[in-house]
Amino acid sequence: MIEAVGLTKRYGAKTAVDQLSFQVKPGHVTGFLGPNGSGKSTTMRMIVALDRPTSGHVTINGRPFRELPNAQRHVGALLDAKAVHGGRRARAHLLSIAQLSGIPEKRVDEVLAVVGLQDAARQRTKGFSLGMGQRLGIATALLGDPQVLLFDEPVNGLDPEGILWVRNLMRRLASEGRTVLVSSHLMSEMALTADHLIVIGRGRLLADMGTQEFIAHNSAGFARVRAADTDRDGRETLGTALTKAGGRILQEPDGALRVTGLELPQISDLAHRAGVRLWELSPHRASLEEAYMRMTQSSVEYTSTEDPRAELWEPEPLALPAWEDEAEAAPEVPRTGFYAPPPPGAGGQPFLMPSNPGELASASGNPSPNTPEDTR
Amino acid sequence: MAFTAVLQSEWTKIRTVASTSWTLALVFLVTVGFAALFSATFDPNRLDAAQRATFDPTATSLSSMELGQLAMIVFGVLVVSTEYSTGMIRTSLAAVPRREHFLLGKMAVATALALAVGLLTSFASFFLTQALLGDLGIGIGEENVLRAVTGAGLYLALLALFCMGVAAMLRSSVAAISVLVPFFLIVSNLLVGFEATRTVGQYLPSNAGGRIMQVVPHAFDSPETPYGPWGGFGIMVLWTLAAVLGGYAVLRKRDA
């Protein structure tokens, strides 16, 4: 169990972590998510007392890290895969750390085998790839067989096989009743690994909830509807009809329409009344990745600006159908193949609730349970 | 966590990196090698009467410490600063919450090793050069000689510890070495070389600590000191204590 209360870290005028309070409970993999520079690593460093909080405190099993007797038996941490002396061999590195807590030498060979580094045990670590470094760091964390485990970006530099291995390892550790906190900036990875999510942006807590709940709260549903290609005016006719009925429409690259604000039966009825034959009408939910992007977009520290030369590659603009202008202009230009929902209103509760309660109410309604999942 | 566990861990760390063996080997080779060179090429006929009267065969053995100590400075600095330059400090401190244990354990192990190498160096240097000096050579049993030769080993150990303290304050190999090497090689010699600054220079660690290696006062025109051999050594101990406390204060206060 990790408990942070009002954790704050300032570097001069810059606030890296701002009044962060959360609990990480045993038996779950808790994902710690945030864009680069959002304060994840600083928070993890404060948990193991490498950094001193400006204010607030954090405890592990009820005690501050510095007061833990035999700390390695309580907490294992992988904070930085490169935090090893490159001139030392892997096994000697682990042995030196193990000896700090009187962990027997046999355990060193055990953890080397657990992470699959037994053949590299006698290599100097400066020759290690990033993936091997991550494995060595995980081995270090596992040395004391601790109840609380911290992993900062453990899948960085791992190959797909390694990523799968880390994912299963985290789940196994949690199923043994341990407290597992894994940070990542990759939502897709966390969706597969974590049961619980703590999301931060610019050092502030944005969400602290179960992964399923997070998806339900933050992903707006939408419908994809495609008029038959055989009918040349079908798409325009349908678009106009749906807009008039109060739906919001975005064009998808393949010619389908993305509709929010209308239920599926309504769309079907409208199409029927307008005499448009449909080839597709499917319910979708925005993926977790999209929900996460939406949540953190106002709090990312490093955003790219438009490349002024990008227009050189820009495809011919599609001829805009007449109804596109009438539709309330989406505040965001949808990028090809990627859907970004409209940004939340600034301030207030930017993400959990739509800024205007009626706006997404129908859109976020549950799709009927027997409909296919988003297959993208 | 027992302090012995930290000692054991630091011993594993220090013996499993290459820099330990090459810096300590250099201390030995440079000191003994140059001492042998000085005494083998020594020509007693070129001494004038005054120099002949104050000729100190022990100092001939130990004067090469001046060069050998540079490798010891590098050893002392690297023991501490590689923790920072490699990031190992974060792994270490995430496993040892008590930072004073970590630093003291590291310093104790490295100083003990430096003392062993220092004594080995000074005794090897002494016996080799006395044999090479032939008739001018003296035995270890002569008055104050044992103190000087043992003192040379103690000096090297204390020097290493002083450098560890400075490195813990500066947290960087480059910064610590580029402060310490000129300080010991140039600044202390310069200050003691001029009449005006001598009173200050005599209290610098290397000059005060080096006094313990002198058997014959005024040998090779060395100036009068206001302290005796152990007094000078005590001054160096104070310097070292200050450096260690400074290093500890930095480690305790700053984020790793």
Boltz contact constraints between the chains, C-beta under 6 A:
constraints:
  - contact:
      token1: [A, 48]
      token2: [B, 94]
      max_distance: 6.0
  - contact:
      token1: [A, 50]
      token2: [B, 90]
      max_distance: 6.0
  - contact:
      token1: [A, 50]
      token2: [B, 93]
      max_distance: 6.0
  - contact:
      token1: [A, 50]
      token2: [B, 256]
      max_distance: 6.0
  - contact:
      token1: [A, 51]
      token2: [B, 255]
      max_distance: 6.0
  - contact:
      token1: [A, 65]
      token2: [B, 97]
      max_distance: 6.0
  - contact:
      token1: [A, 66]
      token2: [B, 97]
      max_distance: 6.0
  - contact:
      token1: [A, 68]
      token2: [B, 97]
      max_distance: 6.0
  - contact:
      token1: [A, 70]
      token2: [B, 1]
      max_distance: 6.0
  - contact:
      token1: [A, 71]
      token2: [B, 97]
      max_distance: 6.0
  - contact:
      token1: [A, 72]
      token2: [B, 95]
      max_distance: 6.0
  - contact:
      token1: [A, 77]
      token2: [B, 94]
      max_distance: 6.0
  - contact:
      token1: [A, 79]
      token2: [B, 90]
      max_distance: 6.0
  - contact:
      token1: [A, 80]
      token2: [B, 87]
      max_distance: 6.0
  - contact:
      token1: [A, 80]
      token2: [B, 90]
      max_distance: 6.0
  - contact:
      token1: [A, 82]
      token2: [B, 87]
      max_distance: 6.0
  - contact:
      token1: [A, 83]
      token2: [B, 87]
      max_distance: 6.0
  - contact:
      token1: [A, 83]
      token2: [B, 88]
      max_distance: 6.0
  - contact:
      token1: [A, 83]
      token2: [B, 90]
      max_distance: 6.0
  - contact:
      token1: [A, 83]
      token2: [B, 91]
      max_distance: 6.0
  - contact:
      token1: [A, 84]
      token2: [B, 88]
      max_distance: 6.0
  - contact:
      token1: [A, 85]
      token2: [B, 82]
      max_distance: 6.0
  - contact:
      token1: [A, 85]
      token2: [B, 86]
      max_distance: 6.0
  - contact:
      token1: [A, 85]
      token2: [B, 88]
      max_distance: 6.0
  - contact:
      token1: [A, 87]
      token2: [B, 17]
      max_distance: 6.0
  - contact:
      token1: [A, 87]
      token2: [B, 18]
      max_distance: 6.0
  - contact:
      token1: [A, 88]
      token2: [B, 16]
      max_distance: 6.0
  - contact:
      token1: [A, 88]
      token2: [B, 17]
      max_distance: 6.0
  - contact:
      token1: [A, 92]
      token2: [B, 16]
      max_distance: 6.0
  - contact:
      token1: [A, 95]
      token2: [B, 12]
      max_distance: 6.0
  - contact:
      token1: [A, 96]
      token2: [B, 9]
      max_distance: 6.0
  - contact:
      token1: [A, 96]
      token2: [B, 12]
      max_distance: 6.0
  - contact:
      token1: [A, 96]
      token2: [B, 13]
      max_distance: 6.0
  - contact:
      token1: [A, 97]
      token2: [B, 95]
      max_distance: 6.0
  - contact:
      token1: [A, 99]
      token2: [B, 5]
      max_distance: 6.0
  - contact:
      token1: [A, 99]
      token2: [B, 8]
      max_distance: 6.0
  - contact:
      token1: [A, 99]
      token2: [B, 9]
      max_distance: 6.0
  - contact:
      token1: [A, 99]
      token2: [B, 12]
      max_distance: 6.0
  - contact:
      token1: [A, 100]
      token2: [B, 5]
      max_distance: 6.0
  - contact:
      token1: [A, 100]
      token2: [B, 9]
      max_distance: 6.0
  - contact:
      token1: [A, 100]
      token2: [B, 95]
      max_distance: 6.0
  - contact:
      token1: [A, 100]
      token2: [B, 96]
      max_distance: 6.0
  - contact:
      token1: [A, 102]
      token2: [B, 5]
      max_distance: 6.0
